[in-house]
Amino acid sequence: MKKYELTQDSILWEGRTLFRIRRLADSALGGFVEHEGNLSHDDTCWIWGDAKAFDSARVLNDALMFGLSQLSNNAILCDRAQMYSNSICRDNAIVRNFSQLYDNAIVEGSAILVGSAQLFGTSSARDGAFIQDGLLFGSSEVRHSGRVLGNSSLNGTTRIENSAVVEGRANLFNVAMRDYTRVYGNPSLTDVEMRGFSSVGDSAFVSNINLQENVMIFGDASVFTFSGGRQTLRNNVKIYDSARVEASPFSPTICDNNARVFGNARIFGGMTQILNNGKVYGNAVIENARVIDNAQVFGNAYLAWDTTVNGSTILSGDVRISHGFITPTIPFMFE
């Protein structure tokens, strides 16, 4: 049984003639369709205002369109999904379940939105993106098989692409993720670039940092660059537990090549470096010092001002060293 009819009120839209619909039950006017295949006669789906469905696009089940929203090509809006304002869904995209599009949001390509996914502003899902329950704000974008799962929030210019995954309740602002990178748990990331299998998880805080080649930050760790710059961590670095890394934008790479910082360790200062299997953990503090080449510093150790610890040296306890150079065969040197 039909629930609506096409009226004589028509418009020319992108080279197509669209017709306003009228509901037969109460004569309520709706939006525009190109043909009756665009809006199912079953269930309660409807097109309101000046919203438009055309080409082979379909509105099914209890889905609703409002405002000036557009559904075109082979796109599908189904279940209880809704479109508002100037939002667009096109190509082979599917928006379903309780997903919603607002403002100038765009879903296109073969993107899929499920669960309670919501897109606001000029955010978009493109080219094989999959979003389940996630929230996109600003001009954030998920594309090229990127995935957003859970109740994560993406804002600013965030980009998730090339099979990168965001899951849990993460908060991302101006973050670029690509190449199988992963964010999970409920971390907070601001002005971060991730690539090459790197990951951030649990309750970690990361800001103004580049993560390259399998860098892992998790637990309650905090890693950030101060003074508005951006440092780079690379090559299998792991920072976790409650460790705190404060990088300087003007210093050389602060962590590289299998470096480990964990426990309650804190490292900071413009000349600090943890490199080449160097480990800092426990309650150790490293300020403008270097731990390199398999060296370990832990306990309540404090290293400062041009101190270098290398080789297989192990420093622990309450040792405090400044202006020293320490190797397995050279005794402590102080100035």
VENZI-V112052 format. One record per residue. SS is DSSP state (@ for helix, = for strand, . for the rest). OMEGA is omega as a letter, one per 40 degrees, with the letter a starting at -180 (* if undefined). NEAR is the number of other C-alpha atoms within 12 Angstrom. Layout:
<<SS OMEGA NEAR> <SS OMEGA NEAR>>
//
This chain:
<<. a 10> <. i 18> <. i 24> <= i 34> <= i 30> <= i 29> <= i 24> <= i 14> <= a 20> <= i 20> <= i 20> <= a 16> <= i 20> <. i 15> <. a 10> <= i 18> <= a 21> <= a 30> <= i 32> <= a 35> <= i 36> <= i 29> <= a 24> <. a 17> <. a 13> <. i 11> <. i 15> <. i 20> <= i 26> <= a 34> <= a 38> <= i 45> <= i 44> <. i 36> <. a 28> <@ i 30> <@ a 24> <@ a 37> <= a 48> <. i 31> <. a 26> <. i 20> <. a 20> <. a 24> <. a 30> <= i 44> <= a 43> <. i 32> <. i 27> <. i 31> <. a 38> <= i 49> <= a 50> <. a 40> <. i 31> <. i 24> <. a 33> <= i 43> <= a 47> <. i 34> <. a 24> <. a 25> <. a 35> <= i 42> <= a 45> <. i 32> <. i 26> <. a 28> <. a 36> <= i 50> <= a 49> <. a 39> <. a 28> <. a 26> <. a 34> <= i 47> <= a 48> <. a 39> <. i 30> <. i 29> <. a 37> <= i 44> <= a 47> <. i 35> <. a 28> <. a 28> <. a 36> <= i 47> <= a 50> <. a 36> <. a 30> <. a 29> <. i 36> <= i 46> <= a 52> <. a 38> <. a 28> <. a 28> <. a 34> <= i 44> <= a 47> <. i 35> <. a 28> <. a 30> <. a 36> <= i 47> <= a 51> <. a 36> <. i 31> <. a 29> <. i 36> <= i 46> <= i 49> <= a 36> <. i 27> <. i 29> <. i 40> <= i 45> <= a 47> <. i 35> <. i 28> <. a 29> <. a 36> <= i 50> <= a 54> <. i 36> <. i 30> <. i 31> <. i 39> <= a 42> <= i 49> <= i 37> <. a 32> <. i 44> <= i 46> <= i 49> <. i 35> <. i 26> <. i 28> <. a 37> <= i 50> <= a 52> <. i 36> <. i 29> <. i 30> <. a 38> <= i 44> <= a 51> <= i 36> <. a 30> <. i 26> <. a 34> <= i 43> <= a 48> <= a 34> <. a 27> <. a 27> <. i 38> <= i 44> <= a 50> <. i 35> <. i 29> <. i 28> <. a 39> <= i 42> <= a 50> <. a 35> <. a 29> <. a 27> <. i 36> <= a 40> <= i 45> <= a 34> <= a 31> <= i 41> <= i 42> <= i 46> <. i 36> <. i 29> <. i 27> <. a 37> <= i 41> <= a 50> <. a 35> <. i 29> <. i 27> <. i 34> <= a 39> <= i 46> <= i 35> <= a 34> <= i 40> <= a 42> <= i 45> <= i 36> <. i 27> <. i 29> <. a 36> <= i 44> <= a 52> <. i 36> <. a 30> <. a 28> <. i 35> <= a 39> <= a 50> <= i 38> <= a 34> <= i 40> <= i 42> <= a 45> <= i 35> <. i 27> <. i 29> <. a 38> <= i 43> <= a 51> <. a 36> <. i 31> <. a 28> <. i 35> <= a 41> <= a 50> <= i 38> <= a 34> <= i 23> <. i 16> <. i 16> <. i 20> <. i 29> <= i 35> <= i 37> <= a 45> <= i 35> <. i 27> <. i 28> <. i 37> <= i 43> <= a 49> <. a 37> <. i 31> <. a 28> <. a 37> <= i 39> <= i 49> <= a 42> <= i 40> <= i 31> <. a 25> <. a 19> <. i 24> <. a 23> <. a 34> <. i 46> <= a 46> <= i 37> <. i 28> <. i 29> <. i 38> <= i 45> <= a 49> <. a 37> <. i 31> <. a 28> <. i 37> <= i 43> <= a 48> <= i 37> <. a 30> <. a 28> <. a 29> <. i 37> <= i 47> <= a 47> <= i 36> <. i 29> <. i 31> <. a 38> <= i 47> <= a 52> <. a 39> <. i 31> <. a 28> <. i 38> <= i 44> <= a 49> <= a 36> <. i 33> <. a 39> <= i 49> <= a 50> <= i 35> <. i 28> <. i 27> <. i 32> <= i 40> <= a 47> <. a 34> <. i 27> <. a 24> <. i 29> <= i 36> <= a 44> <= i 33> <. i 27> <. i 26> <. i 30> <= i 39> <= a 46> <. a 32> <. i 26> <. i 22> <. i 28> <= i 28> <= a 37> <. i 24> <. a 19> <. a 17> <. i 21> <= a 27> <= i 33> <= i 26> <. a 22> <. i 26> <= a 28> <= i 32> <= i 25> <. a 19> <. a 14> <= a 15> <. i 13> <. i 24> <. a 18> <. i 17> <. * 12>>
//
